[in-house]
Every structure is written in structure tokens, then in C-alpha cells.
Amino acid sequence: MNTNRTTRFTGLLIAVMMTVAINGAMLSKFNSVAQEAYASNGQTATVVTLESVNIVAHRS
């Protein structure tokens, strides 16, 4: 077993897990703050539908 390679791989895994945990916590907090602001503002949900778009292009 190569100790240097194992150490680097372990460090990479720890860095990835920390990144995922921090970003997940930030997204969760952002979502909860947005939900609270939306609920306290008294706004109703709006659904927007767009018409289909046909794109015509010349092939060369």
C-alpha cells in the first residue's frame, strides 16, 4: 500500500465531504429563509406558461 497516495486520497475525500456539507447547509438555510420571507409577505403563487417556440435555421 502506497502511504503517500492513500494520504492524498483521504485528504481529497475529506475536502469533498466538507464541501458537500457546507454547500448543503447553505442551500438549506437559504431555502428556509426564502420560504419564511415568502410566507410572511402574503404573496400568492403565480404560474407562468410560455408558448412553444419554433426555430427555423438554414443548413449549409
LUMNU-913976 format. One record per residue (C-alpha): residue number from 1; residue in one letter; z, y, x. Coordinates in nm, 4 decimals, always signed. Each point is the difference from the previous one (the first is absolute). Layout:
{k=NUM | r=A | c3=Z | c2=Y | c1=X};
...
end
This chain:
{k=1 | r=M | c3=+0.0000 | c2=+0.0000 | c1=+0.0000};
{k=2 | r=N | c3=-0.1011 | c2=+0.3382 | c1=+0.1355};
{k=3 | r=T | c3=+0.3029 | c2=+0.2281 | c1=-0.0268};
{k=4 | r=N | c3=-0.1958 | c2=+0.3251 | c1=+0.0442};
{k=5 | r=R | c3=-0.2430 | c2=-0.0914 | c1=-0.2776};
{k=6 | r=T | c3=+0.2822 | c2=-0.1112 | c1=-0.2291};
{k=7 | r=T | c3=+0.1900 | c2=+0.3236 | c1=+0.0606};
{k=8 | r=R | c3=-0.3059 | c2=+0.2121 | c1=-0.0767};
{k=9 | r=F | c3=-0.0768 | c2=-0.1983 | c1=-0.3136};
{k=10 | r=T | c3=+0.3601 | c2=+0.0302 | c1=-0.1189};
{k=11 | r=G | c3=-0.0063 | c2=+0.3748 | c1=+0.0607};
{k=12 | r=L | c3=-0.3247 | c2=+0.0299 | c1=-0.1941};
{k=13 | r=L | c3=+0.1438 | c2=-0.1945 | c1=-0.2936};
{k=14 | r=I | c3=+0.3129 | c2=+0.2152 | c1=-0.0055};
{k=15 | r=A | c3=-0.2103 | c2=+0.3190 | c1=+0.0090};
{k=16 | r=V | c3=-0.2191 | c2=-0.1237 | c1=-0.2875};
{k=17 | r=M | c3=+0.3020 | c2=-0.1004 | c1=-0.2098};
{k=18 | r=M | c3=+0.1680 | c2=+0.3366 | c1=+0.0598};
{k=19 | r=T | c3=-0.3200 | c2=+0.1850 | c1=-0.0947};
{k=20 | r=V | c3=-0.0378 | c2=-0.1983 | c1=-0.3206};
{k=21 | r=A | c3=+0.3648 | c2=+0.0520 | c1=-0.0925};
{k=22 | r=I | c3=-0.0063 | c2=+0.3759 | c1=+0.0628};
{k=23 | r=N | c3=-0.3305 | c2=+0.0543 | c1=-0.1817};
{k=24 | r=G | c3=+0.1142 | c2=-0.2163 | c1=-0.2910};
{k=25 | r=A | c3=+0.3223 | c2=+0.1968 | c1=-0.0332};
{k=26 | r=M | c3=-0.1872 | c2=+0.3307 | c1=+0.0119};
{k=27 | r=L | c3=-0.2491 | c2=-0.1132 | c1=-0.2649};
{k=28 | r=S | c3=+0.2790 | c2=-0.1288 | c1=-0.2203};
{k=29 | r=K | c3=+0.1911 | c2=+0.3287 | c1=+0.0264};
{k=30 | r=F | c3=-0.3165 | c2=+0.2017 | c1=-0.0607};
{k=31 | r=N | c3=-0.0738 | c2=-0.2067 | c1=-0.3108};
{k=32 | r=S | c3=+0.3517 | c2=+0.0421 | c1=-0.1406};
{k=33 | r=V | c3=-0.0052 | c2=+0.3773 | c1=+0.0586};
{k=34 | r=A | c3=-0.3422 | c2=+0.0275 | c1=-0.1643};
{k=35 | r=Q | c3=+0.1165 | c2=-0.2029 | c1=-0.3012};
{k=36 | r=E | c3=+0.3093 | c2=+0.2184 | c1=-0.0419};
{k=37 | r=A | c3=-0.2025 | c2=+0.3204 | c1=+0.0233};
{k=38 | r=Y | c3=-0.2532 | c2=-0.1323 | c1=-0.2505};
{k=39 | r=A | c3=+0.2696 | c2=-0.1095 | c1=-0.2453};
{k=40 | r=S | c3=+0.1951 | c2=+0.3265 | c1=+0.0213};
{k=41 | r=N | c3=-0.3125 | c2=+0.2138 | c1=-0.0397};
{k=42 | r=G | c3=-0.0734 | c2=-0.1296 | c1=-0.3506};
{k=43 | r=Q | c3=-0.3693 | c2=-0.0529 | c1=+0.0642};
{k=44 | r=T | c3=-0.1981 | c2=-0.2633 | c1=-0.1821};
{k=45 | r=A | c3=-0.2331 | c2=-0.2418 | c1=+0.1713};
{k=46 | r=T | c3=-0.3671 | c2=+0.0898 | c1=+0.0084};
{k=47 | r=V | c3=-0.2750 | c2=-0.2576 | c1=+0.0294};
{k=48 | r=V | c3=-0.3315 | c2=+0.1165 | c1=+0.1391};
{k=49 | r=T | c3=-0.3158 | c2=-0.2072 | c1=-0.0179};
{k=50 | r=L | c3=-0.3146 | c2=+0.0904 | c1=+0.1850};
{k=51 | r=E | c3=-0.3511 | c2=-0.0672 | c1=-0.1154};
{k=52 | r=S | c3=-0.2042 | c2=-0.2418 | c1=+0.2055};
{k=53 | r=V | c3=-0.2173 | c2=+0.1496 | c1=+0.2703};
{k=54 | r=N | c3=-0.3436 | c2=-0.1358 | c1=+0.0871};
{k=55 | r=I | c3=-0.1206 | c2=+0.0730 | c1=+0.3504};
{k=56 | r=V | c3=-0.3713 | c2=-0.0134 | c1=+0.0665};
{k=57 | r=A | c3=-0.1170 | c2=+0.0141 | c1=+0.3584};
{k=58 | r=H | c3=-0.3327 | c2=-0.0444 | c1=+0.1723};
{k=59 | r=R | c3=-0.0251 | c2=-0.3035 | c1=+0.2270};
{k=60 | r=S | c3=-0.2046 | c2=+0.0478 | c1=+0.3103};
end
